[in-house]
Amino acid sequence: MSTYESGPLRLPELLSASVKAAAEEMEAGRDLPGKLIQELRDSGAFRLLTPRELGGSRHLWRQC
């Protein structure tokens, strides 16, 4: 089960440590580090704004 499937509203809590750890690298390189991109992908974070018809979020935001 991906992190996303445990609930999209938990993503900030679950990913915050990784984002904070990569902050300096992101600022210096002006880009997302590959490791963080992979973690965001694995967690399902990128699916949040993708339409359901294209494999995105199956959650309705008003139900979260």
ROPANU-742636 format. One record per residue: residue number from 1; residue in one letter; x, y, z negated of N, C-alpha, C, O, CB in turn. Coordinates in steps of 0.001 Angstrom, whole numbers, always signed. Glycine has a CB too. Example, Ala and Ser with C-alpha at 12.3 -4.5 7.8 and 13.67 -1.06 7.14 Angstrom:
2
<n = 1 | res = A | n.u = +13190 | n.v = -5690 | n.w = -7800 | ca.u = +12300 | ca.v = -4500 | ca.w = -7800 | c.u = +13200 | c.v = -3300 | c.w = -7800 | o.u = +14236 | o.v = -3319 | o.w = -8465 | cb.u = +11308 | cb.v = -4473 | cb.w = -9046>
<n = 2 | res = S | n.u = +12850 | n.v = -2250 | n.w = -7080 | ca.u = +13670 | ca.v = -1060 | ca.w = -7140 | c.u = +12900 | c.v = +30 | c.w = -7870 | o.u = +13409 | o.v = +1138 | o.w = -8039 | cb.u = +14084 | cb.v = -598 | cb.w = -5725>
***
This chain:
64
<n = 1 | res = M | n.u = +859 | n.v = -1182 | n.w = +0 | ca.u = +0 | ca.v = +0 | ca.w = +0 | c.u = +897 | c.v = +1235 | c.w = +0 | o.u = +1845 | o.v = +1327 | o.w = -779 | cb.u = -973 | cb.v = +4 | cb.w = -1236>
<n = 2 | res = S | n.u = +587 | n.v = +2174 | n.w = +877 | ca.u = +1361 | ca.v = +3404 | ca.w = +905 | c.u = +949 | c.v = +4292 | c.w = -263 | o.u = -97 | o.v = +4095 | o.w = -881 | cb.u = +1172 | cb.v = +4143 | cb.w = +2249>
<n = 3 | res = T | n.u = +1788 | n.v = +5260 | n.w = -545 | ca.u = +1483 | ca.v = +6236 | ca.w = -1589 | c.u = +170 | c.v = +6927 | c.w = -1271 | o.u = -625 | o.v = +7213 | o.w = -2166 | cb.u = +2621 | cb.v = +7272 | cb.w = -1731>
<n = 4 | res = Y | n.u = -54 | n.v = +7196 | n.w = +12 | ca.u = -1260 | ca.v = +7883 | ca.w = +459 | c.u = -2516 | c.v = +7116 | c.w = +79 | o.u = -3505 | o.v = +7711 | o.w = -349 | cb.u = -1219 | cb.v = +8093 | cb.w = +1960>
<n = 5 | res = E | n.u = -2480 | n.v = +5803 | n.w = +234 | ca.u = -3662 | ca.v = +5003 | ca.w = -46 | c.u = -4046 | c.v = +5022 | c.w = -1521 | o.u = -5189 | o.v = +4720 | o.w = -1865 | cb.u = -3436 | cb.v = +3585 | cb.w = +401>
<n = 6 | res = S | n.u = -3109 | n.v = +5370 | n.w = -2392 | ca.u = -3433 | ca.v = +5479 | ca.w = -3810 | c.u = -4175 | c.v = +6779 | c.w = -4102 | o.u = -4634 | o.v = +6986 | o.w = -5225 | cb.u = -2161 | cb.v = +5395 | cb.w = -4656>
<n = 7 | res = G | n.u = -4296 | n.v = +7639 | n.w = -3132 | ca.u = -5056 | ca.v = +8873 | ca.w = -3273 | c.u = -4276 | c.v = +10067 | c.w = -2767 | o.u = -3191 | o.v = +10356 | o.w = -3271 | cb.u = -5447 | cb.v = +9088 | cb.w = -4716>
<n = 8 | res = P | n.u = -4812 | n.v = +10765 | n.w = -1779 | ca.u = -4083 | ca.v = +11895 | ca.w = -1196 | c.u = -3847 | c.v = +13026 | c.w = -2185 | o.u = -2899 | o.v = +13795 | o.w = -2020 | cb.u = -4831 | cb.v = +12426 | cb.w = -5>
<n = 9 | res = L | n.u = -4672 | n.v = +13145 | n.w = -3192 | ca.u = -4471 | ca.v = +14221 | ca.w = -4157 | c.u = -3293 | c.v = +13948 | c.w = -5089 | o.u = -2856 | o.v = +14845 | o.w = -5810 | cb.u = -5731 | cb.v = +14426 | cb.w = -4971>
<n = 10 | res = R | n.u = -2782 | n.v = +12732 | n.w = -5083 | ca.u = -1606 | ca.v = +12395 | ca.w = -5893 | c.u = -303 | c.v = +12668 | c.w = -5151 | o.u = +766 | o.v = +12634 | o.w = -5761 | cb.u = -1660 | cb.v = +10933 | cb.w = -6311>
<n = 11 | res = L | n.u = -366 | n.v = +12935 | n.w = -3856 | ca.u = +852 | ca.v = +13133 | ca.w = -3078 | c.u = +1763 | c.v = +14232 | c.w = -3643 | o.u = +2967 | o.v = +14001 | o.w = -3758 | cb.u = +489 | cb.v = +13466 | cb.w = -1656>
<n = 12 | res = P | n.u = +1251 | n.v = +15403 | n.w = -3997 | ca.u = +2164 | ca.v = +16425 | ca.w = -4546 | c.u = +2912 | c.v = +15934 | c.w = -5783 | o.u = +4114 | o.v = +16165 | o.w = -5921 | cb.u = +1383 | cb.v = +17690 | cb.w = -4895>
<n = 13 | res = E | n.u = +2217 | n.v = +15273 | n.w = -6658 | ca.u = +2848 | ca.v = +14742 | ca.w = -7872 | c.u = +3905 | c.v = +13695 | c.w = -7523 | o.u = +4995 | o.v = +13692 | o.w = -8094 | cb.u = +1785 | cb.v = +14130 | cb.w = -8809>
<n = 14 | res = L | n.u = +3584 | n.v = +12818 | n.w = -6596 | ca.u = +4481 | ca.v = +11720 | ca.w = -6255 | c.u = +5682 | c.v = +12148 | c.w = -5407 | o.u = +6732 | o.v = +11507 | o.w = -5449 | cb.u = +3712 | cb.v = +10659 | cb.w = -5528>
<n = 15 | res = L | n.u = +5531 | n.v = +13218 | n.w = -4646 | ca.u = +6601 | ca.v = +13646 | ca.w = -3746 | c.u = +7401 | c.v = +14840 | c.w = -4256 | o.u = +8430 | o.v = +15183 | o.w = -3674 | cb.u = +6023 | cb.v = +13981 | cb.w = -2414>
<n = 16 | res = S | n.u = +6949 | n.v = +15471 | n.w = -5321 | ca.u = +7580 | ca.v = +16716 | ca.w = -5773 | c.u = +9055 | c.v = +16532 | c.w = -6121 | o.u = +9867 | o.v = +17400 | o.w = -5802 | cb.u = +6841 | cb.v = +17262 | cb.w = -6979>
<n = 17 | res = A | n.u = +9417 | n.v = +15438 | n.w = -6760 | ca.u = +10825 | ca.v = +15231 | ca.w = -7123 | c.u = +11704 | c.v = +15134 | c.w = -5876 | o.u = +12810 | o.v = +15674 | o.w = -5853 | cb.u = +10978 | cb.v = +13957 | cb.w = -7976>
<n = 18 | res = S | n.u = +11222 | n.v = +14454 | n.w = -4852 | ca.u = +11992 | ca.v = +14319 | ca.w = -3609 | c.u = +12141 | c.v = +15655 | c.w = -2902 | o.u = +13209 | o.v = +15971 | o.w = -2376 | cb.u = +11326 | cb.v = +13311 | cb.w = -2674>
<n = 19 | res = V | n.u = +11074 | n.v = +16437 | n.w = -2888 | ca.u = +11123 | ca.v = +17752 | ca.w = -2230 | c.u = +12082 | c.v = +18670 | c.w = -2991 | o.u = +12885 | o.v = +19373 | o.w = -2379 | cb.u = +9696 | cb.v = +18392 | cb.w = -2154>
<n = 20 | res = K | n.u = +11999 | n.v = +18666 | n.w = -4309 | ca.u = +12905 | ca.v = +19503 | ca.w = -5114 | c.u = +14351 | c.v = +19080 | c.w = -4921 | o.u = +15238 | o.v = +19929 | o.w = -4829 | cb.u = +12533 | cb.v = +19427 | cb.w = -6603>
<n = 21 | res = A | n.u = +14599 | n.v = +17773 | n.w = -4860 | ca.u = +15959 | ca.v = +17272 | ca.w = -4684 | c.u = +16536 | c.v = +17672 | c.w = -3329 | o.u = +17750 | o.v = +17831 | o.w = -3198 | cb.u = +15983 | cb.v = +15756 | cb.w = -4831>
<n = 22 | res = A | n.u = +15693 | n.v = +17834 | n.w = -2334 | ca.u = +16153 | ca.v = +18180 | ca.w = -986 | c.u = +16145 | c.v = +19685 | c.w = -729 | o.u = +16536 | o.v = +20118 | o.w = +355 | cb.u = +15288 | cb.v = +17487 | cb.w = +47>
<n = 23 | res = A | n.u = +15713 | n.v = +20487 | n.w = -1692 | ca.u = +15526 | ca.v = +21928 | ca.w = -1482 | c.u = +16794 | c.v = +22627 | c.w = -1004 | o.u = +16752 | o.v = +23414 | o.w = -58 | cb.u = +15051 | cb.v = +22575 | cb.w = -2763>
<n = 24 | res = E | n.u = +17916 | n.v = +22343 | n.w = -1649 | ca.u = +19161 | ca.v = +23005 | ca.w = -1273 | c.u = +19573 | c.v = +22643 | c.w = +153 | o.u = +19984 | o.v = +23505 | o.w = +930 | cb.u = +20274 | cb.v = +22633 | cb.w = -2251>
<n = 25 | res = E | n.u = +19458 | n.v = +21372 | n.w = +479 | ca.u = +19811 | ca.v = +20913 | ca.w = +1823 | c.u = +18888 | c.v = +21534 | c.w = +2871 | o.u = +19336 | o.v = +21907 | o.w = +3956 | cb.u = +19744 | cb.v = +19379 | cb.w = +1900>
<n = 26 | res = M | n.u = +17593 | n.v = +21644 | n.w = +2543 | ca.u = +16647 | ca.v = +22247 | ca.w = +3487 | c.u = +16975 | c.v = +23718 | c.w = +3698 | o.u = +16929 | o.v = +24214 | o.w = +4824 | cb.u = +15196 | cb.v = +22092 | cb.w = +2983>
<n = 27 | res = E | n.u = +17302 | n.v = +24406 | n.w = +2631 | ca.u = +17621 | ca.v = +25832 | ca.w = +2735 | c.u = +18892 | c.v = +26041 | c.w = +3558 | o.u = +18951 | o.v = +26930 | o.w = +4408 | cb.u = +17786 | cb.v = +26453 | cb.w = +1332>
<n = 28 | res = A | n.u = +19893 | n.v = +25228 | n.w = +3301 | ca.u = +21166 | ca.v = +25379 | ca.w = +4012 | c.u = +21029 | c.v = +25015 | c.w = +5486 | o.u = +21562 | o.v = +25710 | o.w = +6350 | cb.u = +22244 | cb.v = +24512 | cb.w = +3362>
<n = 29 | res = G | n.u = +20325 | n.v = +23940 | n.w = +5772 | ca.u = +20212 | ca.v = +23476 | ca.w = +7154 | c.u = +19006 | c.v = +24004 | c.w = +7899 | o.u = +18892 | o.v = +23835 | o.w = +9113 | cb.u = +20174 | cb.v = +22004 | cb.w = +7176>
<n = 30 | res = R | n.u = +18092 | n.v = +24653 | n.w = +7161 | ca.u = +16864 | ca.v = +25189 | ca.w = +7753 | c.u = +16071 | c.v = +24111 | c.w = +8471 | o.u = +15475 | o.v = +24348 | o.w = +9521 | cb.u = +17193 | cb.v = +26316 | cb.w = +8721>
<n = 31 | res = D | n.u = +16077 | n.v = +22905 | n.w = +7873 | ca.u = +15384 | ca.v = +21768 | ca.w = +8464 | c.u = +15081 | c.v = +20759 | c.w = +7365 | o.u = +15646 | o.v = +20831 | o.w = +6274 | cb.u = +16230 | cb.v = +21119 | cb.w = +9599>
<n = 32 | res = L | n.u = +14190 | n.v = +19822 | n.w = +7655 | ca.u = +13901 | ca.v = +18753 | ca.w = +6695 | c.u = +14930 | c.v = +17639 | c.w = +6858 | o.u = +15192 | o.v = +17200 | o.w = +7977 | cb.u = +12457 | cb.v = +18200 | cb.w = +6890>
<n = 33 | res = P | n.u = +15513 | n.v = +17179 | n.w = +5757 | ca.u = +16448 | ca.v = +16052 | ca.w = +5848 | c.u = +15723 | c.v = +14789 | c.w = +6306 | o.u = +14549 | o.v = +14591 | o.w = +5992 | cb.u = +17138 | cb.v = +15807 | cb.w = +4487>
<n = 34 | res = G | n.u = +16416 | n.v = +13950 | n.w = +7038 | ca.u = +15830 | ca.v = +12716 | ca.w = +7555 | c.u = +15227 | c.v = +11842 | c.w = +6464 | o.u = +14170 | o.v = +11240 | o.w = +6656 | cb.u = +16870 | cb.v = +11934 | cb.w = +8303>
<n = 35 | res = K | n.u = +15900 | n.v = +11774 | n.w = +5321 | ca.u = +15408 | ca.v = +10948 | ca.w = +4214 | c.u = +14051 | c.v = +11459 | c.w = +3720 | o.u = +13168 | o.v = +10660 | o.w = +3408 | cb.u = +16430 | cb.v = +10937 | cb.w = +3053>
<n = 36 | res = L | n.u = +13882 | n.v = +12773 | n.w = +3649 | ca.u = +12614 | ca.v = +13339 | ca.w = +3205 | c.u = +11530 | c.v = +13122 | c.w = +4257 | o.u = +10388 | o.v = +12815 | o.w = +3915 | cb.u = +12771 | cb.v = +14836 | cb.w = +2901>
<n = 37 | res = I | n.u = +11873 | n.v = +13276 | n.w = +5516 | ca.u = +10913 | ca.v = +13020 | ca.w = +6595 | c.u = +10400 | c.v = +11589 | c.w = +6507 | o.u = +9200 | o.v = +11341 | o.w = +6628 | cb.u = +11559 | cb.v = +13275 | cb.w = +7979>
<n = 38 | res = Q | n.u = +11323 | n.v = +10650 | n.w = +6293 | ca.u = +10921 | ca.v = +9245 | ca.w = +6197 | c.u = +10007 | c.v = +9023 | c.w = +4987 | o.u = +9028 | o.v = +8282 | o.w = +5076 | cb.u = +12165 | cb.v = +8335 | cb.w = +6101>
<n = 39 | res = E | n.u = +10322 | n.v = +9656 | n.w = +3872 | ca.u = +9481 | ca.v = +9500 | ca.w = +2679 | c.u = +8091 | c.v = +10102 | c.w = +2898 | o.u = +7089 | o.v = +9528 | o.w = +2470 | cb.u = +10153 | cb.v = +10159 | cb.w = +1463>
<n = 40 | res = L | n.u = +8032 | n.v = +11245 | n.w = +3556 | ca.u = +6736 | ca.v = +11855 | ca.w = +3875 | c.u = +5946 | c.v = +10955 | c.w = +4824 | o.u = +4735 | o.v = +10797 | o.w = +4669 | cb.u = +6932 | cb.v = +13256 | cb.w = +4503>
<n = 41 | res = R | n.u = +6626 | n.v = +10372 | n.w = +5796 | ca.u = +5975 | ca.v = +9457 | ca.w = +6741 | c.u = +5461 | c.v = +8214 | c.w = +6014 | o.u = +4312 | o.v = +7811 | o.w = +6192 | cb.u = +6957 | cb.v = +9050 | cb.w = +7868>
<n = 42 | res = D | n.u = +6319 | n.v = +7617 | n.w = +5199 | ca.u = +5945 | ca.v = +6393 | ca.w = +4478 | c.u = +4790 | c.v = +6628 | c.w = +3504 | o.u = +3973 | o.v = +5736 | o.w = +3275 | cb.u = +7151 | cb.v = +5843 | cb.w = +3721>
<n = 43 | res = S | n.u = +4729 | n.v = +7826 | n.w = +2937 | ca.u = +3677 | ca.v = +8124 | ca.w = +1965 | c.u = +2336 | c.v = +8406 | c.w = +2634 | o.u = +1295 | o.v = +8380 | o.w = +1978 | cb.u = +4079 | cb.v = +9310 | cb.w = +1110>
<n = 44 | res = G | n.u = +2360 | n.v = +8676 | n.w = +3941 | ca.u = +1128 | ca.v = +9007 | ca.w = +4652 | c.u = +820 | c.v = +10493 | c.w = +4654 | o.u = -261 | o.v = +10898 | o.w = +5081 | cb.u = -20 | cb.v = +8265 | cb.w = +4047>
<n = 45 | res = A | n.u = +1747 | n.v = +11307 | n.w = +4186 | ca.u = +1499 | ca.v = +12748 | ca.w = +4105 | c.u = +1222 | c.v = +13368 | c.w = +5472 | o.u = +414 | o.v = +14291 | o.w = +5580 | cb.u = +2686 | cb.v = +13442 | cb.w = +3464>
<n = 46 | res = F | n.u = +1879 | n.v = +12873 | n.w = +6507 | ca.u = +1673 | ca.v = +13445 | ca.w = +7840 | c.u = +287 | c.v = +13127 | c.w = +8402 | o.u = -182 | o.v = +13799 | o.w = +9320 | cb.u = +2740 | cb.v = +12932 | cb.w = +8793>
<n = 47 | res = R | n.u = -361 | n.v = +12111 | n.w = +7853 | ca.u = -1703 | ca.v = +11750 | ca.w = +8336 | c.u = -2799 | c.v = +12654 | c.w = +7765 | o.u = -3944 | o.v = +12586 | o.w = +8210 | cb.u = -2008 | cb.v = +10301 | cb.w = +7980>
<n = 48 | res = L | n.u = -2472 | n.v = +13476 | n.w = +6813 | ca.u = -3490 | ca.v = +14300 | ca.w = +6161 | c.u = -4212 | c.v = +15230 | c.w = +7129 | o.u = -5410 | o.v = +15475 | o.w = +6985 | cb.u = -2861 | cb.v = +15115 | cb.w = +5063>
<n = 49 | res = L | n.u = -3490 | n.v = +15741 | n.w = +8106 | ca.u = -4091 | ca.v = +16693 | ca.w = +9043 | c.u = -4374 | c.v = +16093 | c.w = +10416 | o.u = -4782 | o.v = +16794 | o.w = +11342 | cb.u = -3190 | cb.v = +17884 | cb.w = +9199>
<n = 50 | res = T | n.u = -4154 | n.v = +14796 | n.w = +10533 | ca.u = -4427 | ca.v = +14104 | ca.w = +11790 | c.u = -5887 | c.v = +13654 | c.w = +11810 | o.u = -6359 | o.v = +13083 | o.w = +10827 | cb.u = -3472 | cb.v = +12889 | cb.w = +11976>
<n = 51 | res = P | n.u = -6606 | n.v = +13893 | n.w = +12891 | ca.u = -8001 | ca.v = +13467 | ca.w = +12956 | c.u = -8145 | c.v = +11960 | c.w = +12739 | o.u = -7283 | o.v = +11178 | o.w = +13140 | cb.u = -8604 | cb.v = +13856 | cb.w = +14301>
<n = 52 | res = R | n.u = -9223 | n.v = +11577 | n.w = +12111 | ca.u = -9496 | ca.v = +10165 | ca.w = +11844 | c.u = -9462 | c.v = +9330 | c.w = +13113 | o.u = -8959 | o.v = +8206 | o.w = +13114 | cb.u = -10844 | cb.v = +10010 | cb.w = +11167>
<n = 53 | res = E | n.u = -9998 | n.v = +9884 | n.w = +14193 | ca.u = -10066 | ca.v = +9172 | ca.w = +15463 | c.u = -8680 | c.v = +8824 | c.w = +16004 | o.u = -8541 | o.v = +7923 | o.w = +16832 | cb.u = -10820 | cb.v = +10003 | cb.w = +16481>
<n = 54 | res = L | n.u = -7658 | n.v = +9538 | n.w = +15535 | ca.u = -6292 | ca.v = +9314 | ca.w = +15986 | c.u = -5441 | c.v = +8629 | c.w = +14918 | o.u = -4212 | o.v = +8650 | o.w = +14983 | cb.u = -5655 | cb.v = +10631 | cb.w = +16386>
<n = 55 | res = G | n.u = -6109 | n.v = +8020 | n.w = +13930 | ca.u = -5398 | ca.v = +7273 | ca.w = +12897 | c.u = -5065 | c.v = +8061 | c.w = +11653 | o.u = -4272 | o.v = +7616 | o.w = +10824 | cb.u = -4159 | cb.v = +6739 | cb.w = +13454>
<n = 56 | res = G | n.u = -5663 | n.v = +9225 | n.w = +11519 | ca.u = -5373 | ca.v = +10072 | ca.w = +10374 | c.u = -6189 | c.v = +9730 | c.w = +9148 | o.u = -6666 | o.v = +8606 | o.w = +8987 | cb.u = -5599 | cb.v = +11490 | cb.w = +10731>
<n = 57 | res = S | n.u = -6339 | n.v = +10700 | n.w = +8305 | ca.u = -6977 | ca.v = +10543 | ca.w = +7002 | c.u = -8370 | c.v = +9940 | c.w = +7111 | o.u = -9211 | o.v = +10396 | o.w = +7887 | cb.u = -7054 | cb.v = +11878 | cb.w = +6301>
<n = 58 | res = R | n.u = -8585 | n.v = +8918 | n.w = +6324 | ca.u = -9929 | ca.v = +8342 | ca.w = +6284 | c.u = -10725 | c.v = +8930 | c.w = +5124 | o.u = -11911 | o.v = +8642 | o.w = +4960 | cb.u = -9860 | cb.v = +6806 | cb.w = +6160>
<n = 59 | res = H | n.u = -10052 | n.v = +9765 | n.w = +4315 | ca.u = -10716 | ca.v = +10404 | ca.w = +3185 | c.u = -11402 | c.v = +11679 | c.w = +3648 | o.u = -10854 | o.v = +12432 | o.w = +4453 | cb.u = -9709 | cb.v = +10708 | cb.w = +2055>
<n = 60 | res = L | n.u = -12566 | n.v = +11909 | n.w = +3151 | ca.u = -13230 | ca.v = +13187 | ca.w = +3358 | c.u = -12795 | c.v = +14088 | c.w = +2204 | o.u = -12908 | o.v = +13707 | o.w = +1038 | cb.u = -14811 | cb.v = +13031 | cb.w = +3427>
<n = 61 | res = W | n.u = -12307 | n.v = +15263 | n.w = +2525 | ca.u = -11759 | ca.v = +16128 | ca.w = +1480 | c.u = -12769 | c.v = +16440 | c.w = +398 | o.u = -12391 | o.v = +16568 | o.w = -767 | cb.u = -11257 | cb.v = +17410 | cb.w = +2080>
<n = 62 | res = R | n.u = -14019 | n.v = +16565 | n.w = +733 | ca.u = -15005 | ca.v = +16879 | ca.w = -310 | c.u = -15225 | c.v = +15693 | c.w = -1238 | o.u = -15812 | o.v = +15858 | o.w = -2307 | cb.u = -16337 | cb.v = +17299 | cb.w = +320>
<n = 63 | res = Q | n.u = -14769 | n.v = +14503 | n.w = -858 | ca.u = -14879 | ca.v = +13327 | ca.w = -1723 | c.u = -13652 | c.v = +13149 | c.w = -2601 | o.u = -13691 | o.v = +12401 | o.w = -3578 | cb.u = -15091 | cb.v = +12082 | cb.w = -887>
<n = 64 | res = C | n.u = -12574 | n.v = +13824 | n.w = -2266 | ca.u = -11332 | ca.v = +13677 | ca.w = -3035 | c.u = -11499 | c.v = +14376 | c.w = -4308 | o.u = -10583 | o.v = +14392 | o.w = -5129 | cb.u = -10113 | cb.v = +14211 | cb.w = -2292>
***
